[in-house]
């Protein structure tokens, strides 16, 4: 056989096998190919990788010609130089892959864009799917298990050095067009530098992979190192600080890539937390960097250009509009988690204290309570010591404590136990051994000297109105302050219920009712990070006043005594006083148990003062202000804005009713406000900017009589006990049921007596 004949035979065999890889067997029509090219052109420009002037000229010259076949060839020749891979779909819809002409070069910490040439001999219109074992998240999200299996090891996570995806947003589409030749855009992000190999495969649906693994190809990449960028931040005093940095490029991509983040960076947040002088790795380019330090500070955004030669740096001098600590009011979030919900459980079970202190310091919290709970419980409990975590420093305390959640009693309401000495309930070795209802756990915590209360109080207490107080009966079918209605009738069993992280009418209604019949429970503020929200810690806060140096115990004492107010950090009600008695303190000559108490010999007028401040943006945010009450953010100063002004109402509350009101210009200035209000009977008095901040109450005792403000409230409480029992009794163990029954009956007796003692309705 002559050489020409042998070559012809080879060509015939190749065609019979599906053609020569990388070469289209049927030239596509020019018009739809040109449309595909223009879509690619627009998308590449958006992604920051536009055609070069030479590429643009060659494409335009080809399209300007009169020979369609020649134009198609010239277009393919031009675009093929950008193709990292060629995907061939044979007439039986089997997919095979081969390397293309593009140089496999990437950049550390950044994304490079390539083309994929698709030769579609079957006219398939299914989505083209890319796969790689070297791509994907470097974590397994939490399932809530206290002992999660190891599904992803640190070594396996390191193999996922890339993020490989097809860009299929407008003007492109997820599905192939069916054209015999078209081009797609492949994006590859690299976490690493140096040489790395990746196995990359494609399919157009289950079973379309070619036999012999020809739908996969291994590509060896050269990854150029990125540049170290120094981040500098100082506070209002010029002192080095820790802050949140959100870094985006011109098309909004976030850096570092969230899918490749492990501690100390959290994949579910756009921001990272860095101290002054810390560094971040960024490719050359231009970025928008936003620096923030919590709601007491004014966020700043600046442009950063990282030159090709590197390195780079950016500096921020932050300013705060208010500093409550100058008035001895210290911020805290008593409900933060290092595992569970949005956190990962592999390659490690949650994140360590070194990560959590960045979050707390970066949001400028004075106290952060990291609560071990059900998810990853047996691993995370190692960080509990009963003392401040070693990462703490003056004015920036972190303390590990406990949320009883994911435990047998969870159905009755999740509990927050702060200041524990021992985190293991007596006689238990496993979570399953704990009590199945709340009261014995609360009492155990109190015996240790801890302060105890309910988390995310509104869950299970939903009502359809925002009126306070109201007399709708909630379902008592959730995990909020449900059994609180029973536990509050026991002496010293509940110190607080939490606010700020569920809709305010659901939280405050039960609290107002129990205050109206004489109970003295306080409120505290929390975020439940990263469960109810994973945006940032400190979205719900409690500000507690501490005389002298800030310590965890002193701060907890003030929370227990109600020497505190809750806030989103955007409004403040400091130094609330009634007749010269400051909230959370004792009047001269009062006994130790009479905290926040003012005695009047007879009905009369009381004088109320407060230092109030708030900060609203100059322009309204109707998406927050007009959101339904059960949509996040549940507490936010924007919801308190009066019309389109920059004013908010400061209300004086007596027995749950707003009896006086002053407007406050929310420009950040601290202003002294005063109210004079008549008190006819023993009552509780508080101040609020709803729903942004709320003080704890001061109790006014008239003629030595207890507070019995509302028979309607007492009747609501009795009905609430009965409703709660219908939901909780079935989930209480047989061993616990006799004591639970006794406690519920005790609560019923207490409320029946209170109904008799309350002379009037609301």
C-alpha positions as CSV (number, residue, x, y, z in Angstrom):
1,X,0.0,0.0,0.0
2,X,1.3,3.4,-0.9
3,X,1.7,6.2,1.7
4,X,-1.2,8.2,0.4
5,X,-3.5,5.2,0.7
6,X,-2.3,4.4,4.2
7,X,-3.0,8.0,5.2
8,X,-6.4,7.8,3.7
9,X,-7.2,4.6,5.6
10,X,-6.1,6.3,8.9
11,X,-8.4,9.2,8.2
12,X,-11.3,6.9,7.5
13,X,-10.7,5.0,10.8
14,X,-10.5,8.3,12.7
15,X,-13.8,9.5,11.2
16,X,-15.4,6.2,12.0
17,X,-14.3,6.5,15.6
18,X,-15.9,10.0,15.9
19,X,-13.4,12.2,14.1
20,X,-10.1,13.9,14.9
21,X,-10.2,15.3,18.4
22,X,-10.2,19.1,18.5
23,X,-11.2,19.5,14.9
24,X,-14.9,20.1,14.0
25,X,-16.2,17.7,11.4
26,X,-19.0,19.9,10.4
27,X,-18.4,23.7,10.1
28,X,-21.0,25.6,12.0
29,X,-23.0,28.3,10.2
30,X,-21.3,31.7,10.6
31,X,-24.3,33.7,12.0
32,X,-25.0,31.6,15.2
33,X,-21.2,31.1,15.7
34,X,-20.8,34.9,15.5
35,X,-23.5,35.3,18.0
36,X,-21.7,32.9,20.4
37,X,-18.5,34.8,19.8
38,X,-20.1,38.1,20.7
39,X,-21.6,36.6,23.9
40,X,-18.1,35.3,24.8
41,X,-16.7,38.7,24.1
42,X,-19.1,40.5,26.4
43,X,-18.7,37.9,29.2
44,X,-14.9,38.0,29.0
45,X,-14.9,41.8,29.2
46,X,-17.2,41.6,32.3
47,X,-14.9,39.0,33.9
48,X,-11.9,41.2,33.4
49,X,-10.2,39.1,30.7
50,X,-11.2,40.9,27.5
51,X,-10.0,40.0,24.0
52,X,-6.8,41.7,23.1
53,X,-6.7,44.3,20.4
54,X,-5.2,41.8,18.0
55,X,-7.8,39.2,18.8
56,X,-10.5,41.7,18.4
57,X,-9.1,42.8,15.0
58,X,-8.9,39.3,13.7
59,X,-12.5,38.5,14.8
60,X,-13.8,41.7,13.2
61,X,-11.9,41.1,10.0
62,X,-13.2,37.6,9.8
63,X,-16.8,38.7,10.2
64,X,-16.4,41.5,7.7
65,X,-15.4,39.0,4.9
66,X,-17.7,37.6,2.3
67,X,-16.5,33.9,2.6
68,X,-18.5,32.3,5.5
69,X,-16.4,29.2,5.6
70,X,-13.2,31.2,5.7
71,X,-14.6,33.4,8.4
72,X,-15.5,30.4,10.6
73,X,-12.0,29.0,10.2
74,X,-10.4,32.3,11.2
75,X,-12.7,32.6,14.2
76,X,-11.9,29.1,15.4
77,X,-8.2,29.7,14.9
78,X,-8.4,32.8,17.0
79,X,-10.5,31.4,19.9
80,X,-8.7,28.1,19.9
81,X,-5.6,29.8,21.2
82,X,-7.6,30.6,24.4
83,X,-9.0,27.1,24.8
84,X,-7.6,25.2,27.7
85,X,-9.6,22.2,26.8
86,X,-11.5,20.8,23.8
87,X,-14.7,18.8,24.6
88,X,-16.0,16.5,21.9
89,X,-19.6,15.1,22.1
90,X,-19.8,12.3,19.6
91,X,-23.0,11.3,17.7
92,X,-23.9,8.9,20.6
93,X,-23.6,11.8,23.0
94,X,-20.4,10.4,24.6
95,X,-18.1,13.0,25.9
96,X,-14.3,13.1,25.5
97,X,-11.8,15.8,26.5
98,X,-8.4,16.8,25.3
99,X,-6.0,19.6,26.1
100,X,-6.2,22.7,24.1
101,X,-3.7,25.3,23.0
102,X,-3.9,27.7,25.9
103,X,-1.0,27.9,28.4
104,X,-2.1,26.3,31.7
105,X,-1.0,29.2,33.9
106,X,-2.9,30.4,37.0
107,X,-2.4,33.0,39.7
108,X,-2.3,32.4,43.5
109,X,-5.4,33.7,45.2
110,X,-7.0,34.7,41.9
111,X,-9.1,33.5,39.0
112,X,-7.9,33.0,35.5
113,X,-10.4,32.7,32.6
114,X,-10.0,30.2,29.7
115,X,-12.2,29.0,26.9
116,X,-13.5,25.5,26.3
117,X,-14.1,24.5,22.7
118,X,-17.2,22.3,22.4
119,X,-17.5,20.1,19.3
120,X,-21.1,19.0,19.4
121,X,-21.6,16.2,16.9
122,X,-24.8,15.1,18.5
123,X,-26.5,18.5,18.7
124,X,-26.9,18.1,22.4
125,X,-28.7,21.0,24.3
126,X,-28.2,19.7,27.8
127,X,-26.1,21.7,30.3
128,X,-22.4,21.1,30.1
129,X,-21.1,20.1,33.5
130,X,-17.4,20.3,34.6
131,X,-16.1,18.1,37.4
132,X,-12.8,17.8,39.3
133,X,-11.7,16.1,42.5
134,X,-9.4,19.1,43.0
135,X,-12.2,21.6,43.0
136,X,-14.9,22.4,45.6
137,X,-15.2,23.5,49.2
138,X,-12.5,22.6,51.6
139,X,-15.0,21.9,54.3
140,X,-18.1,19.9,55.2
141,X,-20.9,22.0,56.7
142,X,-22.3,21.1,60.1
143,X,-25.1,18.6,60.3
144,X,-25.6,19.3,64.0
145,X,-24.1,16.1,65.2
146,X,-22.3,16.2,68.5
147,X,-19.8,13.7,67.2
148,X,-19.6,14.1,63.4
149,X,-17.8,11.5,61.3
150,X,-14.6,12.5,59.5
151,X,-15.7,12.8,55.9
152,X,-13.0,15.2,54.8
153,X,-9.5,15.1,56.3
154,X,-7.1,18.0,56.3
155,X,-5.0,16.2,53.6
156,X,-8.1,15.8,51.4
157,X,-9.0,19.4,51.9
158,X,-5.5,20.4,50.7
159,X,-6.1,18.5,47.5
160,X,-9.0,20.8,46.8
161,X,-6.7,23.6,45.8
162,X,-8.8,24.8,42.9
163,X,-12.2,26.2,42.2
164,X,-13.2,25.2,38.7
165,X,-16.5,26.3,37.2
166,X,-18.1,27.2,33.9
167,X,-19.4,30.7,33.7
168,X,-23.1,30.4,32.6
169,X,-24.6,33.7,33.5
170,X,-26.0,36.3,31.1
171,X,-25.2,36.6,28.3
172,X,-24.3,32.9,28.3
173,X,-26.7,30.1,29.4
174,X,-26.3,26.8,31.3
175,X,-27.4,24.8,28.3
176,X,-25.5,24.2,25.1
177,X,-27.0,25.7,22.0
178,X,-26.8,22.5,19.9
179,X,-24.5,24.3,17.4
180,X,-21.8,22.0,16.0
181,X,-19.1,24.2,17.4
182,X,-19.4,26.7,20.3
183,X,-17.2,28.1,23.0
184,X,-17.8,28.2,26.8
185,X,-15.9,30.1,29.5
186,X,-14.0,28.1,32.2
187,X,-13.0,29.9,35.4
188,X,-10.2,28.4,37.6
189,X,-9.3,29.9,40.9
190,X,-6.1,28.7,42.7
191,X,-5.6,28.8,46.4
192,X,-1.9,27.7,46.1
193,X,1.2,28.8,44.2
194,X,3.8,26.6,42.4
195,X,2.9,23.6,40.3
196,X,-0.4,21.8,40.8
197,X,-2.2,19.2,38.8
198,X,-5.9,18.9,38.4
199,X,-8.1,16.2,36.9
200,X,-10.8,17.9,34.9
201,X,-13.8,16.1,33.3
202,X,-17.0,17.0,31.5
203,X,-20.4,15.5,30.9
204,X,-23.8,16.5,29.5
205,X,-25.8,14.2,31.8
206,X,-25.6,10.9,33.6
207,X,-24.0,8.2,31.4
208,X,-22.5,10.5,28.8
209,X,-18.9,10.0,30.0
210,X,-16.8,8.3,27.3
211,X,-15.5,4.8,28.0
212,X,-11.9,4.5,29.2
213,X,-12.1,7.8,31.2
214,X,-11.6,9.8,28.0
215,X,-14.0,12.4,29.5
216,X,-11.2,13.4,31.9
217,X,-7.8,15.0,31.4
218,X,-5.0,15.8,33.8
219,X,-3.6,19.3,33.4
220,X,-0.4,20.4,35.1
221,X,-0.7,24.1,36.0
222,X,2.0,26.6,36.7
223,X,0.7,28.9,39.4
224,X,2.3,32.3,39.7
225,X,2.6,33.7,43.3
226,X,0.4,36.6,44.3
227,X,1.4,39.5,46.4
228,X,1.3,40.1,50.1
229,X,-0.8,43.1,51.0
230,X,-0.4,44.7,54.4
231,X,-3.6,45.8,56.2
232,X,-3.2,48.7,58.6
233,X,-6.0,49.8,60.9
234,X,-6.0,52.0,64.0
235,X,-8.9,53.1,66.2
236,X,-10.1,56.6,67.1
237,X,-7.3,56.9,69.6
238,X,-4.7,55.9,67.0
239,X,-4.1,52.6,68.7
240,X,-3.6,49.4,66.5
241,X,-6.9,47.5,66.2
242,X,-8.6,44.5,64.7
243,X,-11.3,45.1,62.1
244,X,-13.4,43.4,59.4
245,X,-12.2,43.8,55.8
246,X,-14.4,43.1,52.9
247,X,-12.4,42.9,49.6
248,X,-14.0,42.8,46.2
249,X,-12.8,43.2,42.7
250,X,-14.4,45.2,39.9
251,X,-17.1,42.5,39.2
252,X,-17.8,41.9,42.8
253,X,-15.8,38.7,43.4
254,X,-14.8,38.3,47.1
255,X,-11.3,37.8,48.3
256,X,-10.0,35.5,49.7
257,X,-12.3,33.0,47.8
258,X,-15.0,31.9,50.3
259,X,-15.0,28.3,49.1
260,X,-11.3,27.9,50.1
261,X,-11.5,29.5,53.5
262,X,-10.7,27.7,56.7
263,X,-10.0,29.2,60.1
264,X,-9.3,31.9,60.8
265,X,-11.5,33.0,57.9
266,X,-15.1,31.9,57.8
267,X,-16.4,30.8,54.4
268,X,-20.0,32.0,55.0
269,X,-18.9,35.7,55.6
270,X,-17.8,38.1,52.9
271,X,-15.4,39.8,55.4
272,X,-12.2,38.6,57.0
273,X,-10.9,39.8,60.3
274,X,-7.3,41.1,60.5
275,X,-5.3,43.0,63.1
276,X,-3.2,46.0,62.3
277,X,-0.2,44.8,60.3
278,X,-1.7,41.5,59.3
279,X,-1.5,40.5,55.6
280,X,-3.7,39.0,52.9
281,X,-2.6,37.5,49.6
282,X,-4.0,39.2,46.5
283,X,-3.2,39.0,42.8
284,X,-2.3,42.3,41.0
285,X,-5.4,44.3,40.3
286,X,-7.8,46.9,41.6
287,X,-10.1,46.3,44.6
288,X,-12.7,48.0,46.7
289,X,-11.9,47.4,50.4
290,X,-14.4,48.2,53.1
291,X,-13.2,48.4,56.7
292,X,-15.7,48.2,59.6
293,X,-15.5,47.7,63.4
294,X,-19.1,47.1,64.4
295,X,-22.1,49.5,64.8
296,X,-20.4,52.0,67.0
297,X,-18.0,52.9,64.2
298,X,-18.4,54.5,60.8
299,X,-17.4,52.0,58.0
300,X,-14.9,53.2,55.4
301,X,-14.4,52.1,51.8
302,X,-11.3,52.7,49.8
303,X,-9.8,51.6,46.5
304,X,-6.7,49.4,46.6
305,X,-4.4,48.9,43.6
306,X,-2.0,46.0,43.9
307,X,0.8,46.5,41.3
308,X,2.2,43.7,39.1
309,X,5.5,44.2,41.0
310,X,3.8,43.9,44.4
311,X,3.6,44.1,47.4
312,X,0.8,46.4,48.5
313,X,-0.7,48.0,51.5
314,X,-3.8,49.9,52.6
315,X,-4.4,51.9,55.8
316,X,-7.6,52.9,57.7
317,X,-7.9,55.3,60.6
318,X,-11.3,54.4,62.0
319,X,-13.7,56.8,63.8
320,X,-16.5,55.9,66.1
321,X,-19.7,57.9,66.6
322,X,-20.1,56.7,70.2
323,X,-18.1,55.0,72.9
324,X,-20.4,53.8,75.7
325,X,-17.4,52.4,77.6
326,X,-16.5,56.0,78.3
327,X,-19.6,56.0,80.4
328,X,-18.7,52.6,81.9
329,X,-21.2,50.8,79.7
330,X,-19.6,47.7,78.2
331,X,-21.0,45.8,75.2
332,X,-21.4,42.1,75.0
333,X,-22.9,39.3,73.0
334,X,-23.7,36.3,75.2
335,X,-24.7,33.9,72.4
336,X,-21.9,33.1,69.9
337,X,-21.0,29.6,68.6
338,X,-17.7,28.2,67.3
339,X,-19.4,25.1,65.8
340,X,-22.7,24.1,64.3
341,X,-25.2,25.9,62.0
342,X,-23.1,27.7,59.3
343,X,-19.8,26.4,60.6
344,X,-18.0,23.4,59.2
345,X,-17.6,20.0,61.0
346,X,-14.8,18.8,58.7
347,X,-11.8,18.9,58.3
348,X,-12.0,20.1,61.9
349,X,-15.0,20.2,64.3
350,X,-15.7,23.9,64.2
351,X,-13.2,26.6,64.8
352,X,-10.8,27.3,67.7
353,X,-10.7,30.2,70.1
354,X,-8.1,32.1,68.0
355,X,-10.7,32.4,65.3
356,X,-13.5,33.5,67.6
357,X,-11.4,36.3,69.3
358,X,-10.9,37.9,65.9
359,X,-14.7,38.0,65.4
360,X,-15.2,39.5,68.9
361,X,-12.4,42.0,68.6
362,X,-13.2,43.0,65.1
363,X,-16.8,43.9,66.0
364,X,-15.5,45.9,69.0
365,X,-17.3,43.8,71.6
366,X,-16.0,44.2,75.2
367,X,-17.3,40.7,76.1
368,X,-18.0,37.7,73.9
369,X,-19.6,34.5,75.3
370,X,-18.8,31.5,73.1
371,X,-21.3,28.8,73.9
372,X,-20.5,25.1,73.5
373,X,-23.7,23.3,72.5
374,X,-24.9,20.2,70.7
375,X,-23.0,20.3,67.4
376,X,-19.4,19.1,67.8
377,X,-20.1,19.2,71.6
378,X,-17.5,16.6,72.7
379,X,-14.7,18.2,70.7
380,X,-15.6,21.9,71.5
381,X,-16.0,21.3,75.2
382,X,-12.2,21.1,75.6
383,X,-12.2,24.9,75.4
384,X,-14.3,25.4,78.5
385,X,-12.2,26.3,81.6
386,X,-14.5,28.3,83.8
387,X,-12.1,31.2,83.3
388,X,-11.5,33.9,80.6
389,X,-10.0,32.4,77.5
390,X,-6.2,33.1,77.3
391,X,-6.8,35.1,74.1
392,X,-8.6,37.7,76.2
393,X,-7.1,41.0,77.0
394,X,-8.3,44.1,78.9
395,X,-11.5,45.5,77.5
396,X,-11.8,42.5,75.2
397,X,-12.9,39.4,77.1
398,X,-13.8,36.0,75.6
399,X,-15.3,33.3,77.9
400,X,-16.5,29.8,77.0
401,X,-19.9,28.8,78.5
402,X,-22.8,26.6,77.6
403,X,-26.1,26.7,75.7
404,X,-28.3,23.7,76.5
405,X,-29.4,23.1,72.9
406,X,-29.3,19.8,71.1
407,X,-30.0,18.3,74.5
408,X,-33.1,16.4,75.7
409,X,-34.6,19.5,77.2
410,X,-34.3,21.6,74.0
411,X,-38.0,21.3,73.2
412,X,-38.8,23.2,76.3
413,X,-36.6,26.1,75.4
414,X,-32.9,26.5,74.8
415,X,-31.0,27.8,77.9
416,X,-28.0,30.0,78.2
417,X,-25.8,29.3,81.2
418,X,-23.1,32.0,81.9
419,X,-20.3,31.9,84.5
420,X,-20.4,28.1,85.0
421,X,-17.7,26.4,87.1
422,X,-18.7,22.9,85.8
423,X,-20.3,22.3,82.4
424,X,-21.3,18.7,83.1
425,X,-24.7,18.1,84.7
426,X,-24.4,15.8,87.8
427,X,-24.6,12.1,87.0
428,X,-24.2,12.6,83.2
429,X,-21.6,11.3,80.8
430,X,-23.5,11.9,77.5
431,X,-25.9,14.5,76.2
432,X,-28.6,11.9,76.3
433,X,-28.3,11.7,80.1
434,X,-29.4,15.2,80.7
435,X,-32.9,16.2,82.0
436,X,-35.7,16.5,79.5
437,X,-37.1,19.7,80.9
438,X,-35.6,23.1,81.9
439,X,-36.2,23.8,85.5
440,X,-33.6,21.4,87.1
441,X,-30.9,22.6,84.7
442,X,-31.6,26.3,85.6
443,X,-31.5,25.4,89.3
444,X,-28.2,23.5,88.8
445,X,-26.7,26.6,87.1
446,X,-27.9,28.9,89.8
447,X,-26.3,26.7,92.5
448,X,-22.9,27.3,90.8
449,X,-23.4,31.0,90.9
450,X,-24.0,31.2,87.2
451,X,-26.6,33.5,85.6
452,X,-29.1,31.6,83.6
453,X,-31.8,32.4,81.1
454,X,-33.5,31.6,77.8
455,X,-32.1,31.9,74.3
456,X,-33.8,33.3,71.2
457,X,-36.9,33.9,73.3
458,X,-39.4,34.5,70.5
459,X,-39.3,31.1,69.0
460,X,-42.6,29.3,69.8
461,X,-44.2,32.6,71.0
462,X,-45.3,34.0,67.6
463,X,-48.2,36.4,67.6
464,X,-49.8,38.1,64.6
465,X,-49.8,41.7,66.1
466,X,-47.0,44.0,67.1
467,X,-49.1,45.6,69.9
468,X,-47.5,45.3,73.3
469,X,-48.6,43.8,75.4
470,X,-51.2,41.7,73.6
471,X,-53.4,38.8,74.6
472,X,-53.0,36.4,71.7
473,X,-52.0,33.0,72.9
474,X,-48.9,31.7,71.2
475,X,-48.3,28.1,70.3
476,X,-45.6,27.5,72.9
477,X,-44.3,25.1,70.3
478,X,-40.8,26.2,69.8
479,X,-37.3,26.5,71.4
480,X,-37.5,30.0,72.8
481,X,-38.6,31.2,76.3
482,X,-41.4,28.6,76.4
483,X,-41.1,27.0,79.8
484,X,-40.1,30.4,81.2
485,X,-43.8,30.9,81.9
486,X,-43.4,28.1,84.5
487,X,-39.9,28.5,85.6
488,X,-40.3,32.2,86.5
489,X,-42.7,31.2,89.3
490,X,-39.9,29.4,91.1
491,X,-37.6,31.5,93.4
492,X,-34.4,32.7,91.6
493,X,-34.7,30.2,88.8
494,X,-34.5,32.6,85.8
495,X,-32.3,35.6,85.6
496,X,-33.1,36.8,82.1
497,X,-34.7,36.1,78.8
498,X,-32.8,37.0,75.6
499,X,-33.9,39.6,73.0
500,X,-32.6,41.0,69.7
501,X,-32.5,37.8,67.7
502,X,-36.2,37.1,67.2
503,X,-39.1,39.4,66.3
504,X,-39.5,41.9,69.1
505,X,-43.3,41.5,69.8
506,X,-42.7,37.7,70.3
507,X,-39.9,38.3,72.8
508,X,-41.3,41.3,74.7
509,X,-44.9,40.2,75.1
510,X,-44.3,37.4,77.5
511,X,-41.8,39.6,79.4
512,X,-44.2,42.4,79.8
513,X,-46.9,40.1,81.0
514,X,-44.7,38.6,83.7
515,X,-43.5,42.0,84.8
516,X,-47.1,43.1,85.1
517,X,-47.8,40.5,87.7
518,X,-44.7,41.3,89.8
519,X,-41.8,39.1,88.6
520,X,-38.4,40.7,88.2
521,X,-36.8,38.9,85.3
522,X,-34.4,41.0,83.2
523,X,-33.7,41.0,79.5
524,X,-30.3,40.6,77.8
525,X,-29.2,40.9,74.2
526,X,-27.7,38.2,71.9
527,X,-27.1,37.3,68.2
528,X,-27.0,33.5,68.2
529,X,-24.2,33.6,65.7
530,X,-23.9,31.8,63.2
531,X,-27.4,30.3,63.5
532,X,-30.1,32.9,63.4
533,X,-27.6,35.1,61.5
534,X,-24.2,34.3,60.2
535,X,-23.5,37.9,59.1
536,X,-21.4,38.9,62.2
537,X,-21.3,38.7,65.9
538,X,-22.7,41.5,68.0
539,X,-25.7,42.2,65.9
540,X,-27.7,41.9,69.1
541,X,-26.0,43.3,72.2
542,X,-26.4,43.9,75.9
543,X,-24.6,46.9,77.4
544,X,-23.9,46.4,81.1
545,X,-22.5,49.1,83.4
546,X,-19.5,48.1,85.4
547,X,-17.8,50.2,88.1
548,X,-14.0,49.9,88.0
549,X,-12.1,47.4,85.9
550,X,-14.1,45.3,83.5
551,X,-14.2,41.6,84.5
552,X,-16.4,38.8,83.3
553,X,-17.9,38.3,86.7
554,X,-18.6,42.0,87.2
555,X,-20.2,42.2,83.8
556,X,-22.4,39.2,84.5
557,X,-23.4,40.6,87.8
558,X,-24.7,43.7,86.0
559,X,-26.6,41.6,83.5
560,X,-28.2,39.7,86.3
561,X,-29.1,42.9,88.2
562,X,-30.5,44.5,85.1
563,X,-27.9,47.3,85.1
564,X,-28.1,47.1,81.4
565,X,-29.9,47.8,78.2
566,X,-30.2,45.8,75.0
567,X,-29.4,47.3,71.7
568,X,-28.4,46.8,68.1
569,X,-25.5,49.1,68.8
570,X,-27.1,51.9,66.8
571,X,-29.0,53.5,69.7
572,X,-28.2,53.8,73.3
573,X,-30.1,54.5,76.6
574,X,-27.4,55.0,79.2
575,X,-27.7,56.0,82.9
576,X,-31.5,55.5,83.1
577,X,-32.5,56.9,86.5
578,X,-35.8,57.3,88.3
579,X,-35.8,59.7,91.3
580,X,-32.0,59.4,91.4
581,X,-32.0,55.6,91.5
582,X,-30.0,54.2,88.6
583,X,-31.3,51.1,86.9
584,X,-29.6,48.0,88.4
585,X,-28.5,49.7,91.6
586,X,-29.8,50.0,95.1
587,X,-31.1,53.1,96.7
588,X,-29.3,54.3,99.8
589,X,-30.5,52.2,102.8
590,X,-32.1,49.5,100.7
591,X,-31.5,45.9,101.5
592,X,-29.3,43.8,99.2
593,X,-32.2,42.2,97.4
594,X,-33.9,45.5,96.5
595,X,-32.2,46.2,93.1
596,X,-33.8,48.8,90.8
597,X,-36.4,49.6,93.5
598,X,-37.9,53.0,94.3
599,X,-40.4,53.3,97.2
600,X,-43.1,55.9,97.3
601,X,-45.2,56.4,100.3
602,X,-48.2,57.4,98.2
603,X,-49.0,57.9,94.5
604,X,-47.0,60.8,93.0
605,X,-44.9,62.0,90.1
606,X,-41.5,60.5,89.4
607,X,-38.6,62.1,87.5
608,X,-36.9,60.0,84.9
609,X,-33.6,60.8,83.1
610,X,-31.5,59.1,80.5
611,X,-28.5,59.8,78.2
612,X,-29.8,58.9,74.8
613,X,-28.1,58.7,71.4
614,X,-28.8,57.1,68.0
615,X,-27.3,57.0,64.6
616,X,-29.4,56.8,61.4
617,X,-28.0,57.1,57.9
618,X,-29.1,60.4,56.3
619,X,-31.1,58.5,53.7
620,X,-33.8,56.1,54.7
621,X,-33.6,52.4,53.9
622,X,-37.2,51.4,53.2
623,X,-36.2,47.7,52.6
624,X,-35.5,47.5,56.3
625,X,-38.0,50.0,57.7
626,X,-41.0,48.5,55.8
627,X,-40.0,44.8,56.1
628,X,-42.5,42.6,58.0
629,X,-41.8,42.3,61.7
630,X,-40.8,38.6,61.3
631,X,-38.2,39.4,58.6
632,X,-34.6,40.0,59.5
633,X,-33.2,42.2,60.8
634,X,-35.7,41.9,63.6
635,X,-34.1,44.8,65.6
636,X,-32.7,47.7,63.7
637,X,-32.7,51.5,64.2
638,X,-34.1,52.0,60.7
639,X,-37.4,50.4,61.8
640,X,-37.7,53.2,64.4
641,X,-37.2,56.1,62.0
642,X,-40.1,58.5,62.0
643,X,-41.3,58.8,58.4
644,X,-38.4,60.0,56.3
645,X,-36.9,62.1,59.0
646,X,-33.7,61.5,60.9
647,X,-35.5,61.2,64.2
648,X,-36.6,58.3,66.3
649,X,-39.0,58.1,69.3
650,X,-37.8,57.6,72.9
651,X,-40.8,56.1,74.8
652,X,-41.3,55.9,78.5
653,X,-43.0,52.6,79.4
654,X,-45.1,52.1,82.5
655,X,-46.6,48.6,83.0
656,X,-46.1,47.8,79.3
657,X,-47.9,51.0,78.1
658,X,-46.2,53.9,76.3
659,X,-47.2,56.9,78.5
660,X,-44.7,59.6,77.2
661,X,-42.6,60.1,74.2
662,X,-39.8,62.4,73.0
663,X,-38.2,62.6,69.6
664,X,-34.4,62.1,69.3
665,X,-32.3,63.4,66.4
666,X,-30.3,60.3,65.4
667,X,-27.1,62.1,64.5
668,X,-24.9,60.4,67.0
669,X,-25.0,63.1,69.6
670,X,-25.6,62.0,73.2
671,X,-28.5,64.0,74.7
672,X,-29.9,64.3,78.2
673,X,-33.6,63.5,78.2
674,X,-36.0,63.9,81.1
675,X,-39.6,62.8,81.8
676,X,-42.0,63.5,84.6
677,X,-44.7,60.9,84.9
678,X,-47.5,60.3,87.5
679,X,-47.4,56.8,89.2
680,X,-50.8,55.9,90.7
681,X,-49.9,52.3,91.8
682,X,-46.9,50.0,92.1
683,X,-45.5,49.7,88.6
684,X,-42.5,49.0,86.5
685,X,-40.9,51.7,84.4
686,X,-38.6,51.4,81.4
687,X,-37.4,53.3,78.3
688,X,-37.2,52.1,74.7
689,X,-36.4,53.1,71.1
690,X,-38.4,50.3,69.5
691,X,-37.1,48.1,67.9
692,X,-33.5,49.2,68.4
693,X,-32.9,49.4,72.2
694,X,-34.7,48.8,75.5
695,X,-33.7,49.4,79.1
696,X,-34.3,47.0,81.9
697,X,-37.0,48.2,84.3
698,X,-37.0,50.2,87.5
699,X,-39.7,49.0,90.0
700,X,-41.8,51.6,91.8
701,X,-43.4,50.3,95.0
702,X,-46.3,52.6,96.1
703,X,-47.4,52.3,99.7
704,X,-45.5,49.1,100.2
705,X,-47.7,47.1,97.8
706,X,-46.4,44.6,95.2
707,X,-46.8,45.2,91.5
708,X,-50.1,43.8,90.4
709,X,-50.6,45.9,87.3
710,X,-52.9,43.8,85.2
711,X,-55.4,41.0,85.9
712,X,-55.5,40.4,82.1
713,X,-51.8,39.7,82.2
714,X,-52.2,37.3,85.1
715,X,-55.0,35.5,83.2
716,X,-52.8,35.3,80.1
717,X,-50.0,33.8,82.1
718,X,-52.3,31.1,83.5
719,X,-53.6,30.2,80.1
720,X,-50.0,30.2,78.8
721,X,-49.0,27.5,81.4
722,X,-51.8,25.3,80.2
723,X,-50.9,25.8,76.5
724,X,-47.2,25.1,77.2
725,X,-48.1,21.9,79.0
726,X,-49.9,20.7,75.9
727,X,-46.7,21.0,73.9
728,X,-44.0,19.9,76.4
729,X,-45.5,17.1,78.4
730,X,-45.3,14.5,75.7
731,X,-41.6,15.2,75.2
732,X,-40.7,15.0,78.9
733,X,-39.4,11.6,80.0
734,X,-41.4,9.4,82.3
735,X,-38.7,9.8,84.9
736,X,-39.0,13.6,84.8
737,X,-42.7,13.8,84.4
738,X,-43.8,13.7,88.1
739,X,-41.5,16.7,89.0
740,X,-42.5,18.5,85.8
741,X,-46.2,18.0,86.6
742,X,-45.6,19.3,90.1
743,X,-43.8,22.4,88.8
744,X,-46.6,23.2,86.2
745,X,-49.2,22.8,89.0
746,X,-47.2,25.1,91.2
747,X,-47.2,27.7,88.4
748,X,-50.9,27.4,87.9
749,X,-51.5,28.0,91.6
750,X,-49.2,31.1,91.6
751,X,-51.0,32.6,88.7
752,X,-54.5,31.9,90.2
753,X,-53.4,33.7,93.3
754,X,-52.1,36.6,91.2
755,X,-55.4,36.9,89.4
756,X,-57.1,37.4,92.8
757,X,-54.5,40.0,93.8
758,X,-54.7,42.0,90.6
759,X,-57.7,44.3,91.1
760,X,-58.1,45.5,87.5
761,X,-57.4,44.6,83.9
762,X,-54.8,46.4,81.9
